[in-house]
Amino acid sequence: MVFASLFAVTTILERKGLGRFQNRYGPNRVGPYGLLQPLADGLKSLTKEDIVPRSADKVVHLLAPLILVTAAFLGYAVLPIGRNMVAVNLDAGVLYFFAAGSIVEVSIFMAGWSSANKYSLLGAMRAIAQMISYEVPLILSAIVVIMAAGSLSTVTIVEQQAGYTGIFPHWYVFTPWGFAGFVLFMIAATAESNRSPFDLPEGESEIIAGYYIEYSGFKFALFFLGEYLGMFATSGLAITLFLGGWAAPFSFLTWIPSYLWFFLKLLTLIAAFIWARGTFPRLRMDQLMGLAWKFMLPMTLLNIFTAGVWHFMPTGISRWLVCTFLIVAPWMLLSRGLKQRKKLQVRTYRFAE
């Protein structure tokens, strides 16, 4: 119920935030300042007619959104949202999270195929190609944390970051390989969540609405819910792996309840997702796949090597300099290589007489 309620809060914050980005108001009619808009949207989805195409596979068409939401909820089982606040403390918690998340791709293909619509099938294939491509750097960027913590348990990973040097925490994001891993993880998580600028599976200008074009009413709302729940779950894993989980940012703030720190970090990442959506234009499909295989994959592999170098080098400034160079130099070279391959030409506009 907490994360479902967070979904409602996020939708109103996103719509009003994007409104401010685009010099408009956003929802402002339902309730004070438009704050009851999510309730109105929920009631509208419940009362709208559920239309199923005559030629659709009705059983698969029904199961797809249910499986999507179920898969999104499964990931929360291993996320420690506070001290001693985890549903299941699995020794292979990170592995379980990624395994549960892979069910989403099956549900998306079920939605696209069962709708008996070429646009929905094309959207599903786009989504699967995108999600499989970005799952590789997503998992590889998490390996550096597993190497450092020596465990696949999400609880152990957070406990490894719960210490302090003076007032400063031992979060993995404050290391060269940890910061690079966090940035790569969040880029891949944005693509996994089908969030802008990686929202090509929905491509309104090309394939209308992607794999859920033939869904209406509450089934469509379930797809919407599953997308946001997946974003929350992936953000929660990023917090667990790189941002110390429920640990406070300074030692003198440990008296504040641990779960408040987790949700504060989660809200910060959600704000970053909204900011990115309002800032960046949508990529082309070839740019999307090129970023995954030509930049993200090499960088995650180099980051694993850098984490190994960090582990075996003696503590000191030399370790920081070497590991920073091992990340920054390839980052710049790969970025330059991608830019040089672009074939830009002057666009000529011709007007009718």
Secondary structure by P-SEA (a helix, b strand, c coil): caaaaaaaaaaaaaaaaaaaaacccccccccccccaaaaaaaaaaaacccccccccaaaaaaaaaaaaaaaaaaaacccccccccccccccaaaaaaaaaaaaaaaaaaaaaaacccaaaaaaaaaaaaaaaaaaaaaaaaaaaaaaaaccccaaaaaaaaccccccccccccccaaaaaaaaaaaaaaaaaaccccccccccccccccccccccccaaaaaaaaaaaaaaaaaaaaaaacccccccccccccccccaaaaaaaaaaaaaaaaaaaaaccccccaaaaaaaacccaaaaaaaaaaaaaaaaaccccaaaaaaaaaacaaaaaaaaaaaaaacbbbbbbbbbcc
